[in-house]
Amino acid sequence: MKIGCPKEIKPQEFRVGMTPNAAREAVNNGHSVLIETNAGVGAGFTDADYIDAGAKILGTAKEVFAAADMIVKVKEPQAVERKMLREGQILFTYLHLAPDPAQTKDLLASGATCIAYETVTDRNGGLPLLAPMSEVAGRLAPQVGAWTLQKANGGRGVLMGGVPGVGPAKVLVIGGGVVGTHAAKIAAGMGADVTVLDRSLPRLRYLDDVFGGTFKNSYASAGNTIEYARQADMIIGAVLIPGAAAPKLISKAQLKELKPGAALVDVAIDQGGCFETSKATTHQDPIYEVDGIMHYCVANMPGAVARTSTLALGNATMPFMLALANKGWKKACAEDAHLMAGLNVHAGKLTYAAVGEALGMPVISGADALKI
């Protein structure tokens, strides 16, 4: 199979879909790897690194899309990239279709087979291709939130760890999954007073058993959420419903109940955001203010630490990429229900129920997709 990796074109996206090591593995498995020139520079990989791994360098994304049987990326294809997809081609990347009807429409029109990193599952009920970036985003969230809290950036002017005689910042993390756990660990490590909210009692018991001395936790009822939010200097939104739009946990009307200059960090922005006033921003212009509350809603947070993120993502995606290349997508998905869970679009049909529900569109099953 010819596997293509174009350079990412989303603003301030420095990650790359394939590392040189992934390219070498693919070549060793008998495949051709086509890399757009300078695709890996933002993550610290040169064209020479890919050539040493056995890949071929092409001059433009158009050449990569035209030649490749499978496209491997990081971020969802932008409008100009979606026009280059073709019938029967495999797209393997993050998609986040639920809040993005325009992308969904274009992918359906392309006739391509689109497999989303964020909905591939594992035997433990986890999301193995989302987890590495969730870990990165979770660890970044308190860091960028602390920057947002600085007075010069419009925040409250509160130091995360305080100083002797002055208390630390109060940080509320909504969601105790991968993002929330990592965010809470880092925020607590910075000296903040941290509380995590979640609706799963087993998860709360786990957090208490493992981190009881590091941060607190409580049940995420609507009443508890706004009560803790009123006290918080920083609120990190870390709620995920796989493949579906994120629930809105703090409304615009409730902003007036928060501390002036409080920082909202919405890590769920890829799925539409979990604050009603959230809108996607970029690393170039990351924050904005609504009713005196500062919002940080960068849609590709891990792109800020591109090398770490690329290596972590490459480690996770490589086995699935090789399975798709070695077996073809139909056999690979038929033999692996967890990879099948990643199938979102095939031959003009939507194949992921949560996306169909979010967008009000018809869906076919994965089993039916295999017959097309």
Sequence and secondary structure as in RCSB ss.txt:
>XXXX:A:sequence
MKIGCPKEIKPQEFRVGMTPNAAREAVNNGHSVLIETNAGVGAGFTDADYIDAGAKILGTAKEVFAAADMIVKVK
EPQAVERKMLREGQILFTYLHLAPDPAQTKDLLASGATCIAYETVTDRNGGLPLLAPMSEVAGRLAPQVGAWTLQ
KANGGRGVLMGGVPGVGPAKVLVIGGGVVGTHAAKIAAGMGADVTVLDRSLPRLRYLDDVFGGTFKNSYASAGNT
IEYARQADMIIGAVLIPGAAAPKLISKAQLKELKPGAALVDVAIDQGGCFETSKATTHQDPIYEVDGIMHYCVAN
MPGAVARTSTLALGNATMPFMLALANKGWKKACAEDAHLMAGLNVHAGKLTYAAVGEALGMPVISGADALKI
>XXXX:A:secstr
 EEEE    STT    S  HHHHHHHHHTT EEEEETTTTGGGT  HHHHHHTT EEES HHHHHHH SEEE SS
   HHHHTT  TT EEEE    TT HHHHHHHHHHT EEEEGGG   TTS  TTTHHHHHHHHHHHHHHHHHHHS
GGGTS    TT BTTB   EEEEE  SHHHHHHHHHHHHTT EEEEEES HHHHHHHHHHHTTT EEEE  HHHH
HHHHHH SEEEE    TTS     B TGGGGGS TT EEEETTGGGT SBTT   B SSS EEEETTEEEE BTT
GGGGGHHHHHHHHHHHHHHHHHHHHHH HHHHHHH HHHHTTEEEETTEE  HHHHHHHT     HHHHTT 
